[in-house]
Amino acid sequence: MSNIDDEILRGAEEDAAEVAFIQSYIGTENREKFTEEDIYYCIDVFFEYVDKLSPNADDDGCVDIDTEEIAKYIQKKAKKEGMGPYELDALTLIIDAELEYNEQQED
């Protein structure tokens, strides 16, 4: 297998681990509301939103995260793109899970 194939495989494994973490974090009731595709979509839109905040980062590269504001953004974009519908509270849990996952990866 070539190096690029190895990287793609590693990336897919890391993505699957991230989704599994989020599914575990949000609990059974909320897990039933989101397919894996929904979770990948929400993560992608989350990072799209955070990228827009990057010019406002402080000296350490940190940005203020307002989970409710991001959840509303995801909800609005999902509606436009024919995804969801997603409940605001459930989206907030996914965002919290994503932040927790990334924090654990940094440790």
C-alpha positions in Angstrom: 0.0 0.0 0.0 1.3 3.4 -0.8 1.9 6.2 1.7 -1.1 8.1 0.4 -3.3 5.0 0.8 -2.0 4.6 4.4 -2.9 8.3 5.1 -6.4 7.9 3.7 -6.9 4.8 5.7 -5.6 6.4 8.9 -7.8 9.5 8.3 -10.9 7.3 7.8 -10.1 5.4 11.0 -9.6 8.7 12.9 -12.9 10.0 11.6 -14.7 6.8 12.6 -13.3 7.0 16.1 -14.4 10.7 16.3 -18.0 9.8 15.3 -18.0 6.9 17.7 -16.9 9.2 20.5 -19.6 11.7 19.7 -22.3 9.0 19.5 -21.3 7.8 22.9 -21.1 11.4 24.3 -24.6 12.5 23.2 -26.4 9.4 24.6 -28.9 7.0 23.3 -31.8 9.3 23.0 -29.9 11.8 20.9 -27.9 9.2 19.0 -31.2 8.0 17.4 -31.7 11.5 15.9 -28.4 11.5 14.0 -27.0 9.1 11.4 -23.2 8.9 10.9 -23.7 11.1 7.8 -25.5 13.7 10.0 -22.7 13.8 12.5 -20.1 14.1 9.7 -22.1 16.9 8.2 -22.4 18.7 11.6 -18.7 18.4 12.2 -17.9 19.8 8.8 -20.2 22.8 9.3 -18.8 23.3 12.8 -15.3 23.6 11.4 -16.5 25.8 8.6 -17.9 28.2 11.2 -14.8 28.1 13.4 -12.6 28.8 10.3 -14.7 32.0 9.8 -13.7 33.0 13.4 -10.0 32.4 12.9 -9.3 36.1 11.9 -10.6 37.0 15.4 -8.3 34.6 17.2 -6.2 35.9 20.1 -2.4 35.8 20.3 -2.5 32.1 21.2 -4.7 31.3 18.2 -7.8 30.7 20.4 -11.3 31.9 19.5 -14.3 32.3 21.7 -16.8 29.5 21.0 -20.5 30.1 21.5 -22.0 26.7 21.2 -25.6 28.0 20.9 -24.6 30.4 18.1 -22.8 27.6 16.3 -25.8 25.3 16.7 -28.1 27.9 15.2 -25.7 28.3 12.3 -25.6 24.5 11.7 -29.4 24.3 12.0 -29.9 27.2 9.5 -27.4 25.8 7.0 -28.7 22.3 7.3 -32.2 23.5 6.5 -30.9 25.3 3.4 -29.1 22.2 2.2 -31.9 19.7 2.9 -30.2 18.1 6.0 -31.9 17.5 9.3 -34.0 18.9 10.7 -31.9 19.1 13.8 -33.0 20.1 17.3 -30.9 23.0 18.8 -30.3 21.1 22.1 -29.0 18.0 20.2 -26.7 20.1 18.0 -25.3 21.8 21.1 -24.5 18.3 22.5 -22.7 17.4 19.3 -20.7 20.6 19.4 -19.8 19.9 23.1 -18.8 16.4 22.1 -16.6 17.6 19.3 -14.9 20.1 21.5 -14.3 17.4 24.2 -12.9 15.0 21.6 -10.5 17.6 20.3 -9.4 18.5 23.8 -8.7 14.9 24.6 -6.7 14.6 21.3 -4.5 17.5 22.4 -3.6 15.9 25.7 
